[in-house]
Amino acid sequence: MGASRKKSERVSQVEGKLSSTSTKKHRESHQKFLFDGQEVTQFQARLYQLCKLVPTGKVTTYGAMAKALGSAARAVGQGMRRNPFAPEVPCHRVIAADLSLGGFSGSWGHDTPNVQRKITILQKEGVVINNLKVSAECVLEADDLREILSSLKPGG
């Protein structure tokens, strides 16, 4: 057997292993779980559970949630946008990294009716908003979220 054929076989074996690994990860990430009686992905179940832990009067950012979950801020944003459990899963308590309000119910921009509703809800909950930005004392960072999560684990 020639050297180039052996190399080709090794490359095929490695590609096959990578393909089966990525396929397995893809399958696992799209497995369905029950959350409040509704089927969601594993990521959504973790995301919504974490969001439910953000207390009244506090907010967190898409980025902080992403860090706490080992994910990406955009994935958190999409999950919040698709949240079928509001207000039990209080997605209105998730804001942009610059402490601006971010979006709400698929709308973006402080002058939209949905974001105006987000402002009203947050202010009723005691969140301080000045010049369309949330006061830093109301914000939970990734470490705060991790601490809340660890306190829920047995022996945490």
PLY file of the C-alpha trace (Angstrom):
ply
format ascii 1.0
element vertex 156
property float x
property float y
property float z
element edge 155
property int vertex1
property int vertex2
end_header
0.00 0.00 0.00
1.38 3.41 -0.97
2.11 6.20 1.50
-0.52 8.50 0.00
-3.21 5.81 0.32
-2.33 5.23 4.02
-2.47 8.97 4.64
-5.84 9.16 2.89
-7.20 6.33 5.06
-5.94 8.04 8.25
-7.55 11.34 7.20
-10.83 9.51 6.51
-10.70 7.84 9.93
-10.06 11.17 11.69
-12.81 12.91 9.69
-15.17 10.07 10.57
-14.40 10.46 14.28
-14.88 14.23 14.13
-18.10 13.81 12.21
-19.54 11.31 14.67
-18.47 13.49 17.62
-20.05 16.64 16.19
-23.19 14.71 15.23
-23.47 13.36 18.79
-23.06 16.87 20.26
-25.64 18.23 17.82
-28.08 15.44 18.75
-27.55 16.03 22.47
-28.04 19.79 22.15
-31.37 19.22 20.42
-32.74 16.57 22.76
-36.08 17.61 24.15
-36.73 18.04 27.86
-39.90 18.86 29.72
-39.91 22.26 31.38
-43.12 23.32 33.06
-44.92 20.66 31.02
-43.62 21.83 27.64
-40.88 20.34 25.46
-37.74 22.49 25.16
-34.10 21.86 24.33
-31.61 21.15 27.10
-30.14 24.65 26.63
-33.57 26.28 26.88
-34.40 24.34 30.04
-31.15 25.51 31.69
-31.65 29.06 30.41
-35.23 29.35 31.66
-34.35 27.82 35.03
-31.55 30.35 35.49
-33.80 33.22 34.45
-36.39 32.16 37.02
-33.70 32.60 39.68
-33.18 36.32 38.95
-35.03 37.94 41.86
-37.56 40.75 41.67
-35.79 44.10 41.73
-32.69 42.70 39.99
-31.68 42.16 36.38
-28.84 40.42 34.61
-27.31 40.70 31.17
-27.41 38.38 28.19
-23.62 38.07 28.52
-23.69 37.25 32.23
-26.25 34.52 31.63
-24.15 33.20 28.76
-21.02 33.05 30.95
-22.90 31.32 33.75
-24.24 28.74 31.29
-21.09 28.37 29.19
-22.87 29.69 26.12
-23.07 32.78 23.91
-24.96 36.00 24.53
-26.78 35.71 21.20
-28.04 32.25 22.12
-29.36 33.67 25.39
-31.05 36.51 23.49
-32.72 34.10 21.08
-33.85 31.88 23.93
-35.34 34.85 25.76
-37.02 36.06 22.57
-38.68 32.66 22.19
-39.61 32.33 25.87
-43.08 30.72 25.97
-43.22 30.86 29.78
-43.39 34.61 30.48
-43.99 35.99 33.02
-43.13 32.87 35.09
-39.74 32.94 33.36
-39.08 36.68 33.71
-37.20 37.42 30.49
-37.86 41.12 31.07
-35.10 40.91 33.73
-32.42 40.35 31.07
-30.76 43.44 29.60
-27.89 44.42 27.31
-24.25 44.47 28.44
-24.13 48.28 28.40
-27.05 48.22 30.89
-29.48 49.52 28.28
-32.77 47.69 28.21
-32.18 45.52 25.17
-35.19 44.00 23.46
-38.50 42.65 24.63
-41.02 40.35 22.95
-39.09 40.50 19.69
-38.91 44.32 19.62
-35.77 46.40 19.98
-35.48 50.09 20.74
-36.64 52.16 23.71
-39.45 53.80 21.76
-41.25 50.55 20.85
-44.39 49.62 22.81
-42.91 46.29 23.96
-39.75 47.88 25.36
-41.84 50.61 27.00
-43.77 47.80 28.67
-40.45 46.25 29.81
-39.50 49.59 31.40
-42.83 49.77 33.23
-42.56 46.20 34.52
-38.98 46.65 35.73
-39.77 49.94 37.47
-42.77 48.36 39.23
-40.40 45.62 40.44
-38.05 48.24 41.92
-35.35 48.32 39.24
-33.82 51.79 38.97
-33.67 53.10 35.40
-32.03 56.43 34.55
-31.64 57.75 31.00
-32.82 54.38 29.63
-30.09 52.47 31.49
-30.42 50.22 34.52
-28.53 51.29 37.62
-25.50 49.03 38.23
-26.65 48.20 41.79
-29.59 46.30 40.29
-27.44 44.07 38.05
-26.38 40.49 38.80
-23.11 39.51 37.12
-22.10 36.01 35.96
-20.42 35.24 39.30
-23.62 36.18 41.14
-25.61 33.85 38.90
-23.11 31.01 39.40
-23.37 31.51 43.17
-27.16 31.29 43.00
-26.90 28.12 40.91
-24.37 26.50 43.23
-26.54 27.23 46.25
-29.27 25.09 44.66
-27.04 22.05 44.21
-27.08 19.45 46.99
-24.33 20.29 49.44
-23.93 23.73 47.74
0 1
1 2
2 3
3 4
4 5
5 6
6 7
7 8
8 9
9 10
10 11
11 12
12 13
13 14
14 15
15 16
16 17
17 18
18 19
19 20
20 21
21 22
22 23
23 24
24 25
25 26
26 27
27 28
28 29
29 30
30 31
31 32
32 33
33 34
34 35
35 36
36 37
37 38
38 39
39 40
40 41
41 42
42 43
43 44
44 45
45 46
46 47
47 48
48 49
49 50
50 51
51 52
52 53
53 54
54 55
55 56
56 57
57 58
58 59
59 60
60 61
61 62
62 63
63 64
64 65
65 66
66 67
67 68
68 69
69 70
70 71
71 72
72 73
73 74
74 75
75 76
76 77
77 78
78 79
79 80
80 81
81 82
82 83
83 84
84 85
85 86
86 87
87 88
88 89
89 90
90 91
91 92
92 93
93 94
94 95
95 96
96 97
97 98
98 99
99 100
100 101
101 102
102 103
103 104
104 105
105 106
106 107
107 108
108 109
109 110
110 111
111 112
112 113
113 114
114 115
115 116
116 117
117 118
118 119
119 120
120 121
121 122
122 123
123 124
124 125
125 126
126 127
127 128
128 129
129 130
130 131
131 132
132 133
133 134
134 135
135 136
136 137
137 138
138 139
139 140
140 141
141 142
142 143
143 144
144 145
145 146
146 147
147 148
148 149
149 150
150 151
151 152
152 153
153 154
154 155
